[in-house]
Amino acid sequence: MNQYRYIKLRNGEDIVSMVTVQHDTGTVEMVLPCNIGLSPSVTGKGSVIKLSPLVPFTKDNKIVIAASEIVYTTSIGEEFIAFYDKAIKDWVHLRDEVGLDIMSPKQELDKGADALARMTEIMKDRLLPEDELSFEEELDLMEYEDKKILH
């Protein structure tokens, strides 16, 4: 029977998954396991939880590990189950229907630079010539804005 479980692996990874223990083989079957990443919230209240697929390079939904690789496991709360279910639904949709762009860090930077250049051109085309200020006019405007400060 599948159960939602938090799993701490011997290698230090924190995992959340639907789990079935195979007692006869000494293995644990994890369905759509995710790494858990926690970071402090910028609001100062609680943590931000990031879930990412344990093995994002496969369309297999099940991963089998030796039970001896697990340090400990525990149940998870209903609110976290809902969070995990949504993350899994979104991941499967992205993986199976939208498609994934697999690229190196350099390719990602190049793609971002190209997108920024396209956006810059679009914004330039939208500006009317009479809306453009010269550099000197912009400086004058900035100086005027600074003088409007009330003390």
Sequence and secondary structure as in RCSB ss.txt:
>XXXX:A:sequence
MNQYRYIKLRNGEDIVSMVTVQHDTGTVEMVLPCNIGLSPSVTGKGSVIKLSPLVPFTKDNKIVIAASEIVYTTS
IGEEFIAFYDKAIKDWVHLRDEVGLDIMSPKQELDKGADALARMTEIMKDRLLPEDELSFEEELDLMEYEDKKIL
H
>XXXX:A:secstr
  EEEEEEETTS EEEEEEEEETTTTEEEEEEEEEEEEEE TTSSSEEEEEEESSTT    EEEEEGGGEEEEE 
  HHHHHHHHHHHHHHHHIIIII      HHHHHHHHHHHHHHHHHHHHHHS GGG   HHHHHHHHHHHHHT  
 
